[in-house]
Amino acid sequence: MRERWNVQIRGLVQGVFFRDTVRRIAARYEVHGFVRNVGTNVVEIEAEGAPNVVNAFIADVLAHPPPGARIDDARSKAVAVLDEAGFSVKGDLRHSIDE
């Protein structure tokens, strides 16, 4: 059984190699999905895999941000499973999630 979670992290998360750090952590956990910038000071992660693996991955990302990063808020929600393979760093999505 797989599940997929969308996580939006707000804080000092751009210009500090946050997305690359998430990609490296994802490789260790073998989760599938993506990470991208979605607005000023917001990074979005979608992670898919076994429930215990996805939970551990998210906890690791939140506990070990790169040097210089600061996490002010993180919100997560379950989303539809896509049976996606691999984990990628996507380009910026230029909109604010506040709107």
RASULRA-V21350 format. One record per pair of residues at least 24 apart in sequence whose C-alpha atoms are under 6 Angstrom apart, sorted by the first residue. I is the first residue (numbers start at 1). J is the second residue. D is the distance in whole Angstrom. If there is no record, write none. Layout:
I/J/D  I/J/D
//
This chain:
2/49/5  2/50/5  3/48/6  3/49/6  3/51/6  3/81/6  4/47/5  4/48/4  4/78/6  4/79/6  4/81/5  5/46/6  5/47/5  5/77/6  5/78/4  5/79/6  6/45/6  6/46/4  6/76/5  6/77/5  7/44/6  7/45/5  7/75/6  7/76/4  8/43/6  8/44/5  8/74/6  8/75/5  9/42/6  9/43/5  9/73/6  9/74/4  10/41/6  10/42/5  10/71/6  10/72/6  10/73/5  11/41/5  11/70/5  11/71/5  11/72/5  12/41/6  12/69/5  12/70/5  13/41/6  13/69/5  16/69/6  32/85/6  32/86/5  32/87/5  33/87/5  34/87/5  34/88/5  34/89/6  35/89/5  36/89/6  36/90/5  36/92/6  37/92/5  38/92/6  38/93/5  38/94/6  39/94/6  39/95/5  39/96/5
//
